[in-house]
Amino acid sequence: MAAKKKQNKQLKITLVRSIIGRHAKQKATVKALGLHKMHHSVVHYDSPTIRGMVNRVSHLIKVEEE
């Protein structure tokens, strides 16, 4: 039997609030996600690592599933 290839979900992550005045760990997490300035969006595959980063800065970003 041929196994079906699992479809990986993708997350579109957009920075909607500024990182000015935020804690260093939050700034580092936003940078690690690849976000550089306001309203910049990136696409990542859904994984536990990315979900953990999203949870840490959920008040600064907007997440959409693709």
Secondary structure, 3 states (H helix, E strand, C coil): CCCCCCCCCEEEEEECCCCCCCCHHHHHHHHHCCCCCCCCEEEEECCHHHHHHHHHCCCCEEEEEC
